[in-house]
Every structure is written in structure tokens, then in C-alpha cells.
């Protein structure tokens, strides 16, 4: 994998011949787009290896040594999941500035496309702020733009048939790929963010809802690449209601960012049991949720009793069913956390689970502060 630190680097001028070479439409890029990698900026690589390798069963796939005044990085992963952990060596490096502002968090979502240079050119033409122009290294072409908040997107073009890493001989915990990202945006910014992804990356709006519980509420809008391989669940607090964990995230994180990342698995019960055995703490759901579950829907893959035992949520959409569970944040600011999801045909999200997640996170926030 060719990965690099890009946050804060100026983008040099791009020559006219590059712009004249653009022939690919943004629709084509969106139709073929997948997640290439996810880069975390972190204060300590070792702490995150403890979390991701010892907890979630990922393997160390690659390391890079730091140069003078540079950063060091480690790639951990499982299945088609590649997570780049980047740690600053010097306190004046842009990565260090990111960590001071936000704490550990996702700073770059890599998007694999057929032509990185053309995807970059289209995005910039349509209003994206450039970060790093096209660069070819060992046959891999990358180029970067800003997405939301301080989070960048790096377009990645790899030679046909190549793979970033050989999968280590390691059983893992059954995790397969990145399913989606939940992104908290500043109040009043959700519609502008939707339009950015629609206009710049040719994503589609696939879900829009207002979720209320008690005296709190939030707006949810889901944008997806046309390939449906890249999904962002955008979240904005309803400012007319009482503050919630969404507002707390913005305060603790220092602005917009990824609240959680969902990883798919083939058998969620098996994966949950394994990560629990590894010491991962998961958010619980009230017994009333499961008491009502059998009245609303009938799970096809797992019994209600087995879901209740492990606190797994269940829902469905018009295409099928899905099972989800959310882990407790392990970061000092109580910001980013992970989700496990098993899809049994479902392509979007059920309203019941979104509401249940909201309530579970609120419940954990209450317990942490009382």
C-alpha cells in the first residue's frame, strides 16, 4: 500500500496538460469506487495495536520507519480491512496538530478508483479543496482532497490484479470489510455535506430521517457511492431539542468527524463472542427492546434469545435483514468507536436500530458521567 501523511500539506499547481487529459465522468468513478484503506492519526501506535490487534483480532500487515521530523506508520487489518495507524514523531508535524485538536481519530478515508488523477480532477473542478495532487509511486497513483471537517479522501489507483498486502496466516475474528462510517457534522451543515458528496463525488442520498427519543433528536442522512461500497451516515443534532451525545461528540472531538466505523462480518454472534473474550466492551440494550422484537419482526439467521444474550440489535429494510452491535469507545475523549454488522440482504439501515443506537450511546454517556 502506498500511504502518506497529507493533512496540512500544500497542493502544488497542476499543469494545464493534466486538466486537458480528463475524460472519466464522476459517475464512472462512483460506480467503481470501493474503500481502499482507513488512516487513523494517533498519539500512540502501541495503544491502538492493543485495541485493534489484541481486541479485534487484526494482524500487523506493514510497518514504515519514521524519518527525521516525519511520522511512523503501521498497517493492521483483517479480510479486506486495511487500517493505517500514523503517529507523529515531532510535535510541530500536522499529524501532531490533528491529534492535539481531535485526539485519536480517522483522518483519511482512502477511496479506490479506476483512475485517481481523473477522479481528483473532477472533484476539484466541482468544488473540492485539493490537498495532494496526483503522485505515482511503485505503480500506485494517489491524490487527495478534503471531505468533511479535517478528514481527507485519498483516491487510490492500483495496478490491475494487485493487492495491497498478502493476508497473514491468522484466523482473525471473522471481520470482512468496512461497511460504513457514521459522521457527525456541525449544526446546520448536514444538507451542505450531502450536496458536497452528490456534486463532487456523485454519491446518492439513500436515506433521510429524523430520530427522536425523549427530549432529544437528531437528523440522519445517508449518502452512498453508486457502487454502494462507500457509505457515510451523516448525523446532525436537532438544535431545537436538548443536547445529546451528538453535541458531546462535537465538543469532545473538536468539530466534525467520524463518530464510529462499522465492520462487516459473516456471523456476528461468532465475532462478538471472540472480541468479548478478547476484552472488548460492548454497549447493552434494554430487555424491553427484545421483548418487543419478536412482535415486530422475526430474525431469520439468529434467534431472539441468542441476540438478547449478546445484546445484538436486529432490523430489516426492503431488501433483507441486518444485525448490529456497538462497542464502547476506548479513547480518552470517548469519541470514536467501532460497530460490527452482519447483513442478511439489507442494503440500508432500519429506523429501529438507529433509534436503539442513539439510546444505547446516550445510556453509556449517562453511566460514564454519573
GUDRENMI-231479 format. One record per residue (C-alpha): x, y, z; residue in one letter. Coordinates in nm, 2 decimals, decimal comma, padded with zeros to 4 digits. Example, Ala and Ser with C-alpha at 12.3 -4.5 7.8 and 13.67 -1.06 7.14 Angstrom:
BEGIN
((01,23; -00,45; 00,78); "A")
((01,37; -00,11; 00,71); "S")
***
This chain:
BEGIN
((00,00; 00,00; 00,00); "X")
((00,12; 00,35; -00,08); "X")
((00,01; 00,57; 00,21); "X")
((00,14; 00,90; 00,31); "X")
((00,06; 01,18; 00,55); "X")
((-00,12; 01,45; 00,36); "X")
((-00,30; 01,67; 00,61); "X")
((-00,18; 02,02; 00,60); "X")
((00,04; 01,98; 00,30); "X")
((00,00; 02,25; 00,03); "X")
((-00,12; 02,14; -00,31); "X")
((00,12; 02,25; -00,59); "X")
((-00,02; 02,39; -00,91); "X")
((-00,14; 02,13; -01,16); "X")
((-00,03; 02,18; -01,52); "X")
((-00,27; 02,25; -01,79); "X")
((-00,20; 01,93; -01,98); "X")
((-00,32; 01,73; -01,68); "X")
((-00,66; 01,91; -01,68); "X")
((-00,70; 01,86; -02,06); "X")
((-00,64; 01,48; -02,01); "X")
((-00,96; 01,44; -01,80); "X")
((-01,20; 01,20; -01,98); "X")
((-01,36; 01,00; -01,70); "X")
((-01,70; 01,10; -01,56); "X")
((-01,76; 01,12; -01,19); "X")
((-02,04; 00,86; -01,23); "X")
((-01,79; 00,61; -01,35); "X")
((-01,56; 00,67; -01,05); "X")
((-01,86; 00,64; -00,81); "X")
((-01,98; 00,32; -00,98); "X")
((-01,64; 00,15; -00,94); "X")
((-01,54; 00,30; -00,60); "X")
((-01,45; 00,09; -00,30); "X")
((-01,28; 00,15; 00,03); "X")
((-00,90; 00,12; -00,01); "X")
((-00,78; 00,20; 00,34); "X")
((-00,87; 00,40; 00,65); "X")
((-00,60; 00,61; 00,82); "X")
((-00,60; 00,70; 01,19); "X")
((-00,39; 00,97; 01,33); "X")
((-00,29; 00,86; 01,68); "X")
((-00,09; 00,96; 01,97); "X")
((00,04; 00,61; 02,03); "X")
((00,05; 00,33; 01,77); "X")
((00,11; 00,08; 02,05); "X")
((-00,21; 00,17; 02,23); "X")
((-00,41; 00,12; 01,91); "X")
((-00,24; -00,21; 01,83); "X")
((-00,36; -00,33; 02,17); "X")
((-00,71; -00,22; 02,08); "X")
((-00,73; -00,35; 01,72); "X")
((-00,49; -00,65; 01,72); "X")
((-00,54; -00,79; 02,06); "X")
((-00,91; -00,69; 02,08); "X")
((-01,05; -00,73; 01,73); "X")
((-00,80; -00,99; 01,60); "X")
((-00,64; -00,78; 01,33); "X")
((-00,29; -00,86; 01,21); "X")
((00,00; -00,63; 01,16); "X")
((00,04; -00,61; 00,78); "X")
((00,31; -00,35; 00,72); "X")
((00,53; -00,10; 00,90); "X")
((00,72; 00,21; 00,80); "X")
((01,00; 00,37; 01,00); "X")
((01,00; 00,74; 01,06); "X")
((01,25; 00,97; 00,91); "X")
((01,38; 01,29; 01,07); "X")
((01,08; 01,51; 01,16); "X")
((00,84; 01,27; 00,99); "X")
((00,59; 01,01; 01,11); "X")
((00,58; 00,64; 01,16); "X")
((00,30; 00,42; 01,04); "X")
((00,18; 00,06; 01,09); "X")
((-00,09; -00,11; 00,89); "X")
((-00,32; -00,35; 01,06); "X")
((-00,60; -00,54; 00,91); "X")
((-00,83; -00,84; 00,86); "X")
((-01,01; -00,96; 00,55); "X")
((-01,04; -00,66; 00,32); "X")
((-00,99; -00,41; 00,60); "X")
((-00,67; -00,21; 00,60); "X")
((-00,62; 00,04; 00,89); "X")
((-00,32; 00,27; 00,88); "X")
((-00,21; 00,39; 01,22); "X")
((00,00; 00,71; 01,18); "X")
((00,19; 00,86; 01,48); "X")
((00,38; 01,19; 01,47); "X")
((00,74; 01,19; 01,58); "X")
((00,78; 01,57; 01,61); "X")
((00,53; 01,80; 01,79); "X")
((00,51; 02,05; 01,51); "X")
((00,40; 01,80; 01,25); "X")
((00,05; 01,83; 01,10); "X")
((-00,04; 01,49; 01,24); "X")
((00,05; 01,61; 01,59); "X")
((-00,17; 01,91; 01,54); "X")
((-00,46; 01,69; 01,44); "X")
((-00,42; 01,47; 01,74); "X")
((-00,40; 01,77; 01,97); "X")
((-00,72; 01,91; 01,83); "X")
((-00,92; 01,59; 01,79); "X")
((-00,75; 01,31; 01,98); "X")
((-00,70; 00,97; 01,81); "X")
((-00,94; 00,95; 01,51); "X")
((-01,00; 00,88; 01,14); "X")
((-00,82; 01,14; 00,94); "X")
((-00,82; 00,99; 00,59); "X")
((-01,06; 00,76; 00,41); "X")
((-00,89; 00,60; 00,11); "X")
((-01,12; 00,56; -00,20); "X")
((-01,00; 00,31; -00,46); "X")
((-01,10; 00,42; -00,81); "X")
((-01,01; 00,32; -01,17); "X")
((-00,82; 00,65; -01,23); "X")
((-00,70; 00,85; -00,93); "X")
((-00,58; 01,15; -01,13); "X")
((-00,91; 01,19; -01,32); "X")
((-01,12; 01,14; -01,00); "X")
((-00,91; 01,41; -00,84); "X")
((-00,95; 01,65; -01,13); "X")
((-01,33; 01,60; -01,14); "X")
((-01,36; 01,65; -00,77); "X")
((-01,16; 01,97; -00,77); "X")
((-01,35; 02,11; -01,07); "X")
((-01,67; 02,05; -00,88); "X")
((-01,55; 02,24; -00,57); "X")
((-01,34; 02,00; -00,36); "X")
((-01,04; 02,15; -00,18); "X")
((-00,73; 01,98; -00,30); "X")
((-00,47; 01,85; -00,05); "X")
((-00,22; 01,65; -00,26); "X")
((-00,20; 01,63; -00,64); "X")
((-00,16; 01,30; -00,83); "X")
((00,15; 01,11; -00,74); "X")
((00,27; 00,78; -00,88); "X")
((00,48; 00,55; -00,66); "X")
((00,56; 00,19; -00,74); "X")
((00,27; 00,18; -00,98); "X")
((00,02; 00,31; -00,74); "X")
((-00,13; 00,66; -00,81); "X")
((-00,28; 00,87; -00,52); "X")
((-00,43; 01,21; -00,50); "X")
((-00,62; 01,37; -00,21); "X")
((-00,90; 01,62; -00,13); "X")
((-01,07; 01,73; 00,19); "X")
((-01,40; 01,56; 00,26); "X")
((-01,56; 01,68; 00,59); "X")
((-01,41; 01,86; 00,89); "X")
((-01,04; 01,77; 00,89); "X")
((-01,09; 01,44; 00,72); "X")
((-00,94; 01,38; 00,38); "X")
((-01,02; 01,14; 00,10); "X")
((-00,73; 00,99; -00,09); "X")
((-00,81; 00,85; -00,43); "X")
((-00,61; 00,53; -00,49); "X")
((-00,54; 00,37; -00,82); "X")
((-00,37; 00,03; -00,81); "X")
((-00,23; -00,18; -01,10); "X")
((-00,48; -00,44; -01,23); "X")
((-00,48; -00,76; -01,03); "X")
((-00,26; -00,62; -00,75); "X")
((-00,35; -00,64; -00,38); "X")
((-00,21; -00,41; -00,11); "X")
((-00,10; -00,70; 00,12); "X")
((-00,08; -01,07; 00,14); "X")
((-00,32; -01,18; 00,41); "X")
((-00,12; -01,31; 00,71); "X")
((-00,18; -01,66; 00,83); "X")
((-00,41; -01,55; 01,11); "X")
((-00,77; -01,66; 01,17); "X")
((-00,89; -01,32; 01,30); "X")
((-01,24; -01,27; 01,44); "X")
((-01,44; -01,30; 01,11); "X")
((-01,43; -00,94; 01,01); "X")
((-01,46; -00,88; 00,64); "X")
((-01,47; -00,52; 00,52); "X")
((-01,56; -00,16; 00,61); "X")
((-01,94; -00,14; 00,59); "X")
((-01,99; 00,23; 00,66); "X")
((-01,89; 00,54; 00,86); "X")
((-02,11; 00,75; 01,09); "X")
((-02,01; 01,11; 01,06); "X")
((-02,12; 01,38; 01,30); "X")
((-02,14; 01,73; 01,13); "X")
((-02,18; 02,07; 01,28); "X")
((-02,53; 02,21; 01,33); "X")
((-02,68; 02,34; 01,01); "X")
((-02,42; 02,16; 00,79); "X")
((-02,59; 01,83; 00,70); "X")
((-02,76; 01,95; 00,39); "X")
((-02,44; 02,12; 00,26); "X")
((-02,24; 01,80; 00,33); "X")
((-02,50; 01,59; 00,14); "X")
((-02,47; 01,83; -00,16); "X")
((-02,09; 01,82; -00,14); "X")
((-02,09; 01,44; -00,19); "X")
((-02,36; 01,45; -00,45); "X")
((-02,20; 01,72; -00,66); "X")
((-01,83; 01,64; -00,61); "X")
((-01,82; 01,26; -00,59); "X")
((-02,16; 01,18; -00,75); "X")
((-02,29; 01,00; -00,44); "X")
((-02,66; 00,94; -00,39); "X")
((-02,88; 01,03; -00,10); "X")
((-03,04; 00,69; 00,01); "X")
((-03,19; 00,76; 00,34); "X")
((-03,32; 01,07; 00,53); "X")
((-03,48; 01,06; 00,88); "X")
((-03,53; 01,25; 01,20); "X")
((-03,48; 01,03; 01,50); "X")
((-03,63; 01,14; 01,83); "X")
((-03,61; 00,98; 02,18); "X")
((-03,74; 01,16; 02,48); "X")
((-03,65; 01,53; 02,46); "X")
((-03,36; 01,47; 02,22); "X")
((-03,34; 01,43; 01,84); "X")
((-03,11; 01,41; 01,55); "X")
((-03,12; 01,42; 01,17); "X")
((-02,98; 01,12; 00,97); "X")
((-02,89; 01,14; 00,61); "X")
((-02,71; 00,85; 00,43); "X")
((-02,50; 00,91; 00,12); "X")
((-02,35; 00,63; -00,08); "X")
((-02,13; 00,58; -00,38); "X")
((-02,31; 00,44; -00,68); "X")
((-02,12; 00,12; -00,62); "X")
((-02,28; 00,11; -00,27); "X")
((-01,94; 00,02; -00,14); "X")
((-01,88; 00,35; 00,03); "X")
((-02,14; 00,47; 00,28); "X")
((-02,14; 00,77; 00,50); "X")
((-02,42; 00,81; 00,76); "X")
((-02,43; 01,18; 00,83); "X")
((-02,56; 01,29; 01,17); "X")
((-02,67; 01,63; 01,29); "X")
((-02,82; 01,72; 01,62); "X")
((-03,16; 01,88; 01,62); "X")
((-03,08; 02,22; 01,77); "X")
((-03,44; 02,27; 01,88); "X")
((-03,41; 01,99; 02,13); "X")
((-03,20; 01,91; 02,43); "X")
((-02,82; 01,84; 02,38); "X")
((-02,73; 01,48; 02,32); "X")
((-02,43; 01,26; 02,26); "X")
((-02,41; 01,41; 01,91); "X")
((-02,34; 01,76; 02,07); "X")
((-02,10; 01,59; 02,32); "X")
((-01,90; 01,44; 02,03); "X")
((-01,86; 01,77; 01,86); "X")
((-01,73; 01,93; 02,18); "X")
((-01,50; 01,64; 02,28); "X")
((-01,37; 01,58; 01,93); "X")
((-01,33; 01,94; 01,84); "X")
((-01,56; 01,96; 01,54); "X")
((-01,70; 01,73; 01,27); "X")
((-01,56; 01,39; 01,23); "X")
((-01,61; 01,01; 01,22); "X")
((-01,81; 00,90; 01,53); "X")
((-01,79; 00,53; 01,45); "X")
((-01,68; 00,29; 01,18); "X")
((-01,88; -00,03; 01,11); "X")
((-01,70; -00,35; 01,01); "X")
((-01,90; -00,63; 00,85); "X")
((-01,88; -00,99; 00,95); "X")
((-02,03; -01,32; 00,82); "X")
((-02,15; -01,44; 01,16); "X")
((-02,20; -01,17; 01,41); "X")
((-02,26; -01,40; 01,71); "X")
((-01,92; -01,57; 01,65); "X")
((-01,74; -01,25; 01,60); "X")
((-01,90; -01,09; 01,91); "X")
((-01,81; -01,39; 02,13); "X")
((-01,45; -01,37; 02,01); "X")
((-01,40; -01,00; 02,07); "X")
((-01,57; -01,02; 02,41); "X")
((-01,33; -01,30; 02,50); "X")
((-01,05; -01,06; 02,40); "X")
((-01,18; -00,80; 02,64); "X")
((-01,38; -00,57; 02,41); "X")
((-01,67; -00,40; 02,60); "X")
((-01,99; -00,37; 02,40); "X")
((-02,29; -00,14; 02,46); "X")
((-02,60; -00,31; 02,60); "X")
((-02,97; -00,28; 02,50); "X")
((-03,27; -00,28; 02,74); "X")
((-03,47; -00,60; 02,78); "X")
((-03,77; -00,42; 02,65); "X")
((-03,61; -00,40; 02,31); "X")
((-03,60; -00,78; 02,29); "X")
((-03,95; -00,82; 02,44); "X")
((-04,09; -00,61; 02,15); "X")
((-03,86; -00,75; 01,89); "X")
((-04,05; -01,08; 01,84); "X")
((-04,37; -00,88; 01,79); "X")
((-04,22; -00,66; 01,52); "X")
((-04,01; -00,90; 01,32); "X")
((-03,88; -01,25; 01,30); "X")
((-03,50; -01,29; 01,27); "X")
((-03,40; -01,54; 01,00); "X")
((-03,04; -01,62; 01,09); "X")
((-03,04; -01,59; 01,47); "X")
((-03,29; -01,65; 01,75); "X")
((-03,42; -01,36; 01,96); "X")
((-03,28; -01,54; 02,26); "X")
((-02,93; -01,55; 02,12); "X")
((-02,95; -01,19; 02,02); "X")
((-03,06; -01,09; 02,37); "X")
((-02,78; -01,29; 02,52); "X")
((-02,52; -01,09; 02,33); "X")
((-02,70; -00,75; 02,31); "X")
((-02,71; -00,77; 01,93); "X")
((-02,97; -00,54; 01,76); "X")
((-03,19; -00,66; 01,47); "X")
((-03,37; -00,48; 01,20); "X")
((-03,46; -00,50; 00,83); "X")
((-03,52; -00,29; 00,52); "X")
((-03,70; -00,37; 00,19); "X")
((-03,40; -00,59; 00,08); "X")
((-03,35; -00,80; 00,38); "X")
((-03,23; -00,81; 00,74); "X")
((-02,93; -00,68; 00,94); "X")
((-02,77; -00,74; 01,28); "X")
((-02,56; -00,48; 01,46); "X")
((-02,38; -00,42; 01,79); "X")
((-02,17; -00,12; 01,91); "X")
((-01,85; -00,12; 02,11); "X")
((-01,77; 00,11; 02,39); "X")
((-01,52; 00,38; 02,30); "X")
((-01,17; 00,31; 02,43); "X")
((-01,03; 00,66; 02,36); "X")
((-00,96; 00,91; 02,63); "X")
((-01,21; 01,16; 02,48); "X")
((-01,48; 00,89; 02,45); "X")
((-01,52; 00,97; 02,08); "X")
((-01,46; 00,72; 01,80); "X")
((-01,58; 00,36; 01,85); "X")
((-01,65; 00,06; 01,63); "X")
((-01,96; -00,13; 01,52); "X")
((-02,00; -00,49; 01,40); "X")
((-02,27; -00,56; 01,14); "X")
((-02,39; -00,87; 00,97); "X")
((-02,61; -00,81; 00,66); "X")
((-02,86; -01,07; 00,55); "X")
((-02,97; -00,89; 00,23); "X")
((-03,03; -00,55; 00,39); "X")
((-02,86; -00,27; 00,19); "X")
((-02,95; 00,03; 00,41); "X")
((-03,04; 00,07; 00,78); "X")
((-03,35; 00,01; 00,98); "X")
((-03,50; 00,30; 01,18); "X")
((-03,54; 00,09; 01,49); "X")
((-03,17; 00,02; 01,51); "X")
((-03,08; 00,38; 01,45); "X")
((-03,30; 00,48; 01,74); "X")
((-03,17; 00,19; 01,96); "X")
((-02,81; 00,30; 01,89); "X")
((-02,90; 00,66; 01,99); "X")
((-03,04; 00,53; 02,31); "X")
((-02,75; 00,29; 02,38); "X")
((-02,49; 00,56; 02,33); "X")
((-02,69; 00,80; 02,55); "X")
((-02,72; 00,54; 02,82); "X")
((-02,34; 00,48; 02,82); "X")
((-02,28; 00,85; 02,83); "X")
((-02,51; 00,88; 03,13); "X")
((-02,33; 00,60; 03,31); "X")
((-01,99; 00,75; 03,24); "X")
((-02,08; 01,08; 03,38); "X")
((-02,28; 00,97; 03,69); "X")
***
